Amino acid sequence: MSRDMVDAYVERLLEEFSGNESLTKDDQGGYAFRHGSSGYTVRVVGNDERPAVRVWSVAVHDVEQTPELLGTLNDINQRLLHARVYWAEKAVVFEDAVAGLALNKGTLESSLVDVAEASNFFGPQLKERFGGSLTFEEEPAAEKADPTAEPAAGDGLYL
């Protein structure tokens, strides 16, 4: 599947997810969305042989890199199942990627949810502890569920 084919498919899926049939790409070819206190972007990257879909959210801006921050991000990475978190250019970023050949409605939706939930759950905690600012300041709402929590015994599917 070529990069252009993946890009067209991503656009169609994002239109379906958002209910907006006239999405606009940014200057780098990404689609920007808001969820909670976070903004996130979806962009097709790579070449025709290995296209991928990258989903990321800058959870905290203007935060200094410290050993304590990096240790905390490492702890979060150990808990996340699919997404990852890192510090770059004075920002904490949550990110996931899906190989173009593996892309379908479920894999893209999972990637979007994983990044958005992690960014919205951990972003305010990281801001409180290490400073910086959120992309969108929100009124305090109901406590968000930990996106890394293991299911309780008895939850889930039965065989």
C-alpha positions as CSV (number, residue, x, y, z in Angstrom):
1,M,0.0,0.0,0.0
2,S,1.5,3.3,-1.0
3,R,1.9,6.3,1.2
4,D,-0.8,8.2,-0.8
5,M,-3.2,5.2,-0.3
6,V,-2.6,5.2,3.4
7,D,-3.1,8.9,3.6
8,A,-6.4,8.7,1.8
9,Y,-7.5,5.9,4.1
10,V,-6.5,7.8,7.2
11,E,-8.4,10.9,6.1
12,R,-11.5,8.8,5.4
13,L,-11.3,7.1,8.8
14,L,-10.7,10.4,10.6
15,E,-13.7,11.9,8.9
16,E,-15.7,9.0,10.1
17,F,-14.4,9.2,13.7
18,S,-14.9,13.0,13.9
19,G,-18.1,13.3,11.9
20,N,-16.3,16.1,10.0
21,E,-16.2,15.5,6.2
22,S,-13.9,18.5,5.5
23,L,-10.8,17.9,7.5
24,T,-7.9,20.3,7.0
25,K,-4.3,19.3,6.9
26,D,-1.6,21.4,8.5
27,D,1.5,22.6,6.6
28,Q,3.3,19.2,7.3
29,G,0.3,17.1,6.2
30,G,-1.1,16.2,9.6
31,Y,-4.6,16.4,11.0
32,A,-4.9,18.2,14.4
33,F,-7.6,17.4,16.9
34,R,-8.4,18.3,20.5
35,H,-9.3,15.9,23.3
36,G,-9.6,17.1,26.8
37,S,-6.5,19.1,27.9
38,S,-4.5,17.8,25.0
39,G,-4.1,18.5,21.3
40,Y,-3.0,15.6,19.2
41,T,-1.9,15.2,15.6
42,V,-2.3,12.3,13.1
43,R,0.1,12.2,10.2
44,V,1.2,9.6,7.6
45,V,5.0,9.3,7.6
46,G,7.6,7.2,5.8
47,N,8.0,6.3,2.2
48,D,5.9,4.2,-0.3
49,E,7.6,1.0,0.8
50,R,7.0,1.5,4.5
51,P,4.3,4.1,5.2
52,A,3.2,4.5,8.8
53,V,0.6,6.5,10.7
54,R,2.0,8.5,13.6
55,V,-0.3,9.8,16.3
56,W,1.1,12.1,19.0
57,S,0.1,14.6,21.6
58,V,2.2,17.2,23.4
59,A,0.9,16.8,26.9
60,V,3.1,19.4,28.6
61,H,4.9,22.4,27.0
62,D,7.8,24.4,28.4
63,V,9.1,21.8,30.8
64,E,12.7,21.5,31.6
65,Q,14.5,18.1,31.3
66,T,15.6,16.8,34.6
67,P,16.7,13.4,35.8
68,E,13.5,13.2,37.9
69,L,11.3,14.0,34.9
70,L,13.1,11.4,32.7
71,G,12.8,8.8,35.5
72,T,9.1,9.5,35.7
73,L,8.6,9.2,32.0
74,N,10.5,5.9,32.1
75,D,8.2,4.6,34.8
76,I,5.2,5.7,32.7
77,N,6.6,3.9,29.6
78,Q,6.9,0.7,31.6
79,R,3.2,0.9,32.3
80,L,1.9,1.9,28.9
81,L,0.9,-1.0,26.6
82,H,1.2,0.6,23.2
83,A,1.9,4.3,23.3
84,R,5.2,5.7,24.5
85,V,6.2,9.0,26.2
86,Y,9.4,11.0,25.9
87,W,10.8,14.5,26.4
88,A,11.8,16.5,23.3
89,E,12.4,20.2,22.8
90,K,11.0,21.3,26.2
91,A,7.9,19.2,25.8
92,V,6.5,15.8,27.0
93,V,5.1,13.9,24.1
94,F,2.9,10.8,24.0
95,E,3.1,8.9,20.7
96,D,2.0,5.8,18.9
97,A,2.5,4.5,15.4
98,V,0.7,2.0,13.2
99,A,2.4,0.4,10.2
100,G,0.5,1.3,7.0
101,L,0.1,-2.3,6.0
102,A,-1.5,-3.0,9.4
103,L,-3.8,0.0,9.3
104,N,-7.5,-0.6,9.7
105,K,-10.3,1.2,11.6
106,G,-9.6,-0.7,14.8
107,T,-5.8,-0.1,14.8
108,L,-6.2,3.6,14.2
109,E,-8.9,4.0,16.7
110,S,-6.8,2.1,19.3
111,S,-3.8,4.4,18.6
112,L,-5.9,7.5,18.9
113,V,-7.5,6.4,22.2
114,D,-4.2,5.2,23.7
115,V,-2.5,8.5,23.0
116,A,-5.4,10.8,24.0
117,E,-6.1,8.9,27.2
118,A,-2.5,8.8,28.3
119,S,-1.9,12.4,27.5
120,N,-5.0,13.6,29.3
121,F,-4.3,11.4,32.3
122,F,-0.6,12.0,32.8
123,G,-0.3,15.5,31.4
124,P,-1.9,17.3,34.4
125,Q,0.1,15.2,36.8
126,L,3.3,16.0,35.0
127,K,2.5,19.7,34.9
128,E,1.7,19.7,38.6
129,R,5.0,18.0,39.5
130,F,7.4,19.4,36.9
131,G,5.9,22.7,35.8
132,G,5.2,23.8,32.2
133,S,1.8,24.2,30.7
134,L,-1.0,22.1,29.1
135,T,-2.1,22.6,25.6
136,F,-5.6,23.5,26.8
137,E,-6.3,24.4,30.3
138,E,-9.5,22.8,31.5
139,E,-11.8,23.2,34.4
140,P,-11.3,20.3,36.9
141,A,-13.5,17.4,35.9
142,A,-14.2,14.0,37.2
143,E,-11.1,12.0,37.9
144,K,-9.8,10.3,34.7
145,A,-9.2,6.6,34.7
146,D,-5.6,5.4,34.6
147,P,-5.1,4.2,31.0
148,T,-2.4,1.7,32.2
149,A,-4.4,0.0,35.0
150,E,-4.7,-3.7,34.8
151,P,-8.2,-5.1,34.7
152,A,-9.6,-6.3,38.0
153,A,-9.9,-10.1,38.6
154,G,-13.0,-11.4,36.9
155,D,-13.1,-8.6,34.3
156,G,-12.7,-9.4,30.6
157,L,-13.6,-12.1,28.3
158,Y,-14.4,-15.7,29.1
159,L,-13.4,-18.7,26.9
